Amino acid sequence: MQTTLFDPVATASVLLKVWRSGELLNRLPAEVKPETLEQGYDAQDALFKAAGGVRAGWKLGVGSPGAMRAANLSRPLVGQLEKARLHGRGTHLQLPADASVTVECEIAFVLDRDLPPLIGRAVDPEDIRSTCVTFEVIRSRFTDRKIVGWPSYVADNVGFEALVVGESICEGLDLQVMRELAETAVVNLDGVPKARGLFGDSATDPLSSLAALYQHATERGVTLRTGDLVSTGAMCAPIDIKGSGHVLSVSYFDKELTFSL
């Protein structure tokens, strides 16, 4: 148990160093390890500030009912999207040759208005400008993100590495379109089908994730901004990949979103 006050800046400094070097940590040193999710989010804010990035939106993870139950979480984890790490269709992501990543195909929303902190805020369709498909690339700064504890993983910006963003599939919010998307999307790795939509307790509800972000932002005193992109968590089964030379794509409706590693 920590006996001194937690310093999120010190934690951020350790994480930023490995972000920039490409090294991995087994775990954070005890003197800078956050013990609560709140401390983890304080460190995440400090990391984002120290990195000098521009926030372009938000990502949510560990958000399906089954995943939250197994992780003993009451709502999804929240990370921040850095503008420079958002990419369009066909991009090639240059990662360390031996990097291990997890790729998730997700549903994302673009916000259509500012949303100041408000206790109990519910999702209003008028909040959403458009809906699109994304690929999130997760590359934690830990050798095994699943054993370091959720506060440390939150401090690591929930493992965010990059987001590949597809074109809009509809204006505003269309529940039928989202259902059809989850039922028909196919994720391919190097031309071979690898993942389809998740259902039941394994599926993330995009609107529940968005509502969780509202609650998180209110507790943190953050205003969600017009144009913010919110990637809501895995729509299809995640794919673990090691090394480079891979091409990923998702086919949905008459569209395809592709990128390479």
C-alpha positions as CSV (number, residue, x, y, z in Angstrom):
1,M,0.0,0.0,0.0
2,Q,1.3,3.5,-0.9
3,T,2.3,5.6,2.1
4,T,3.0,8.8,0.2
5,L,0.8,11.1,-1.9
6,F,0.4,9.8,-5.4
7,D,2.1,12.0,-8.0
8,P,0.5,11.5,-11.5
9,V,3.2,13.5,-13.2
10,A,5.9,11.1,-12.0
11,T,3.8,8.2,-13.3
12,A,3.3,10.0,-16.6
13,S,7.1,10.6,-16.9
14,V,7.8,6.9,-16.6
15,L,5.2,6.0,-19.2
16,L,6.2,8.7,-21.6
17,K,9.8,7.5,-21.6
18,V,8.8,4.0,-22.7
19,W,6.2,5.4,-25.2
20,R,9.0,7.3,-26.9
21,S,11.6,4.5,-26.7
22,G,9.4,1.6,-27.7
23,E,10.5,-0.4,-24.6
24,L,8.0,-2.3,-22.5
25,L,7.6,-2.4,-18.8
26,N,6.7,-5.5,-16.7
27,R,5.0,-3.2,-14.3
28,L,5.2,0.4,-13.0
29,P,7.7,1.0,-10.1
30,A,5.9,0.8,-6.8
31,E,6.5,4.4,-6.0
32,V,4.6,5.6,-9.1
33,K,2.0,2.9,-9.4
34,P,-1.6,4.1,-9.2
35,E,-3.8,2.2,-6.8
36,T,-7.2,3.4,-7.9
37,L,-8.9,4.1,-11.2
38,E,-9.1,7.8,-10.2
39,Q,-5.3,7.9,-9.8
40,G,-4.9,6.1,-13.1
41,Y,-7.0,8.7,-14.9
42,D,-5.0,11.5,-13.2
43,A,-1.8,9.9,-14.6
44,Q,-3.5,9.5,-18.0
45,D,-4.3,13.2,-18.1
46,A,-0.7,14.0,-17.1
47,L,0.7,11.7,-19.8
48,F,-1.5,13.2,-22.5
49,K,-0.4,16.7,-21.4
50,A,3.3,15.7,-21.3
51,A,3.1,14.1,-24.7
52,G,1.9,17.4,-26.1
53,G,-0.9,15.9,-28.2
54,V,-4.2,17.4,-29.4
55,R,-7.2,15.5,-28.1
56,A,-9.5,14.5,-31.0
57,G,-11.9,12.3,-29.0
58,W,-12.2,9.3,-26.8
59,K,-12.0,5.5,-26.8
60,L,-13.7,3.0,-24.6
61,G,-12.5,-0.5,-23.7
62,V,-13.5,-3.6,-21.7
63,G,-17.1,-2.5,-22.3
64,S,-19.1,-5.7,-22.9
65,P,-21.2,-7.0,-20.1
66,G,-19.1,-10.2,-19.9
67,A,-15.8,-8.3,-20.0
68,M,-16.9,-5.9,-17.3
69,R,-18.2,-8.7,-15.1
70,A,-15.0,-10.6,-15.5
71,A,-12.9,-7.5,-14.8
72,N,-15.1,-6.4,-11.8
73,L,-15.7,-3.1,-13.5
74,S,-19.0,-1.1,-13.3
75,R,-18.4,0.7,-16.6
76,P,-15.9,0.6,-19.5
77,L,-12.4,2.1,-19.3
78,V,-11.9,5.4,-21.0
79,G,-8.9,6.6,-23.0
80,Q,-8.1,9.7,-25.0
81,L,-7.5,9.9,-28.8
82,E,-4.5,11.9,-30.0
83,K,-5.2,13.7,-33.3
84,A,-1.8,12.7,-34.8
85,R,-2.7,9.0,-34.2
86,L,-5.9,9.1,-36.2
87,H,-5.5,7.8,-39.7
88,G,-7.6,7.2,-42.8
89,R,-8.3,4.3,-45.0
90,G,-5.3,2.6,-46.6
91,T,-2.8,3.9,-44.0
92,H,0.4,2.0,-43.2
93,L,1.2,2.0,-39.5
94,Q,4.9,1.8,-38.7
95,L,5.5,-0.1,-35.5
96,P,8.5,-1.8,-33.9
97,A,9.2,-5.0,-35.9
98,D,8.5,-7.2,-33.0
99,A,5.5,-5.4,-31.7
100,S,2.5,-7.3,-30.5
101,V,-0.8,-5.5,-31.0
102,T,-4.5,-6.2,-30.6
103,V,-6.8,-4.9,-33.3
104,E,-10.5,-4.2,-32.7
105,C,-13.1,-3.2,-35.3
106,E,-15.5,-0.8,-33.6
107,I,-18.5,1.5,-34.1
108,A,-17.7,5.2,-33.5
109,F,-19.7,8.4,-33.3
110,V,-18.9,12.0,-34.1
111,L,-20.4,14.4,-31.7
112,D,-22.5,17.2,-33.1
113,R,-22.5,19.6,-30.1
114,D,-20.6,20.5,-27.0
115,L,-21.7,18.5,-23.9
116,P,-20.6,20.2,-20.7
117,P,-20.5,18.1,-17.5
118,L,-24.0,17.2,-16.4
119,I,-25.0,14.6,-13.8
120,G,-27.3,12.0,-15.2
121,R,-26.9,13.1,-18.8
122,A,-28.6,10.6,-21.1
123,V,-27.7,9.9,-24.8
124,D,-29.7,12.1,-27.1
125,P,-29.7,11.3,-30.8
126,E,-29.2,15.0,-31.4
127,D,-25.8,14.6,-29.8
128,I,-24.5,12.5,-32.7
129,R,-23.5,14.0,-36.1
130,S,-22.6,10.7,-37.8
131,T,-21.7,7.1,-37.3
132,C,-18.6,5.3,-38.7
133,V,-16.5,2.2,-38.4
134,T,-13.0,2.2,-37.0
135,F,-10.0,-0.1,-36.3
136,E,-8.4,0.5,-33.0
137,V,-4.8,-0.7,-32.6
138,I,-3.9,-1.4,-29.0
139,R,-0.3,-1.6,-28.0
140,S,0.3,-1.3,-24.3
141,R,3.5,-0.1,-22.8
142,F,3.4,-3.2,-20.6
143,T,4.6,-6.7,-21.6
144,D,1.3,-8.0,-20.4
145,R,-1.4,-5.4,-19.9
146,K,-3.8,-8.0,-18.4
147,I,-1.8,-8.5,-15.2
148,V,-0.6,-5.0,-14.2
149,G,-4.0,-3.9,-12.8
150,W,-6.7,-1.6,-14.3
151,P,-5.3,1.6,-12.7
152,S,-1.9,1.1,-14.4
153,Y,-3.6,0.2,-17.7
154,V,-5.8,3.3,-17.5
155,A,-2.6,5.4,-16.8
156,D,-1.2,3.9,-20.0
157,N,-4.2,5.5,-21.9
158,V,-5.9,2.1,-22.0
159,G,-3.2,0.9,-24.4
160,F,-4.1,3.3,-27.2
161,E,-1.7,3.2,-30.2
162,A,-3.7,4.3,-33.2
163,L,-7.2,4.6,-34.7
164,V,-8.0,4.0,-38.4
165,V,-11.2,5.8,-39.3
166,G,-13.6,4.9,-42.0
167,E,-16.1,7.0,-43.9
168,S,-19.5,7.8,-42.5
169,I,-22.1,5.0,-42.7
170,C,-25.0,7.2,-41.8
171,E,-25.9,10.6,-40.5
172,G,-26.8,10.9,-36.9
173,L,-27.8,7.7,-35.1
174,D,-29.5,4.8,-36.8
175,L,-30.1,1.7,-34.6
176,Q,-31.1,-0.5,-37.5
177,V,-27.9,0.4,-39.4
178,M,-25.8,-0.5,-36.4
179,R,-27.6,-3.9,-35.9
180,E,-27.1,-4.7,-39.6
181,L,-23.4,-3.7,-39.4
182,A,-22.7,-6.0,-36.5
183,E,-24.5,-8.9,-38.2
184,T,-22.7,-8.6,-41.5
185,A,-19.2,-7.1,-40.9
186,V,-16.3,-9.4,-41.6
187,V,-12.7,-8.7,-40.5
188,N,-10.0,-10.1,-42.7
189,L,-6.3,-10.6,-41.8
190,D,-4.1,-11.0,-44.8
191,G,-7.1,-11.8,-46.9
192,V,-8.4,-14.5,-44.6
193,P,-11.7,-14.0,-42.6
194,K,-10.8,-13.8,-38.9
195,A,-13.6,-12.1,-37.0
196,R,-17.3,-11.3,-37.2
197,G,-19.7,-9.4,-35.0
198,L,-20.0,-10.2,-31.3
199,F,-23.4,-10.9,-29.7
200,G,-24.8,-11.4,-26.3
201,D,-22.7,-10.8,-23.2
202,S,-19.6,-10.5,-25.4
203,A,-20.9,-7.6,-27.4
204,T,-20.3,-4.0,-26.6
205,D,-23.4,-1.8,-26.7
206,P,-22.2,1.5,-28.4
207,L,-24.9,3.6,-26.7
208,S,-24.1,2.2,-23.3
209,S,-20.4,3.0,-24.0
210,L,-21.3,6.6,-25.0
211,A,-23.4,7.0,-21.8
212,A,-20.4,5.7,-19.8
213,L,-18.3,8.4,-21.4
214,Y,-20.8,11.0,-20.4
215,Q,-20.6,9.9,-16.8
216,H,-16.8,9.7,-16.9
217,A,-16.6,13.2,-18.4
218,T,-18.9,14.6,-15.8
219,E,-16.9,13.1,-12.9
220,R,-13.7,14.5,-14.4
221,G,-15.2,17.9,-15.1
222,V,-14.6,17.6,-18.9
223,T,-16.7,19.1,-21.7
224,L,-17.0,16.8,-24.6
225,R,-16.6,18.9,-27.8
226,T,-18.3,19.2,-31.1
227,G,-16.5,17.0,-33.6
228,D,-15.1,14.7,-31.0
229,L,-14.8,11.1,-32.2
230,V,-15.9,8.4,-29.8
231,S,-14.8,4.8,-30.6
232,T,-17.1,2.7,-28.5
233,G,-15.3,-0.7,-28.1
234,A,-15.1,-4.0,-29.9
235,M,-17.9,-4.7,-32.4
236,C,-16.1,-7.8,-33.7
237,A,-13.9,-10.3,-31.9
238,P,-10.4,-8.8,-31.2
239,I,-7.4,-10.1,-33.2
240,D,-4.0,-10.4,-31.7
241,I,-1.1,-9.9,-34.1
242,K,2.7,-10.0,-33.8
243,G,5.2,-8.5,-36.2
244,S,4.8,-6.5,-39.4
245,G,3.8,-7.2,-42.9
246,H,0.1,-7.7,-42.3
247,V,-3.0,-6.2,-44.0
248,L,-6.3,-5.9,-42.1
249,S,-9.6,-5.0,-43.6
250,V,-13.3,-5.0,-42.7
251,S,-16.0,-5.5,-45.3
252,Y,-19.4,-4.0,-44.4
253,F,-22.4,-3.0,-46.6
254,D,-20.7,-1.9,-49.9
255,K,-17.7,-0.5,-48.1
256,E,-14.2,-1.7,-47.0
257,L,-11.8,-0.2,-44.5
258,T,-8.2,-1.4,-44.9
259,F,-4.8,-0.6,-43.3
260,S,-1.5,-2.4,-43.0
261,L,1.2,-2.9,-40.3
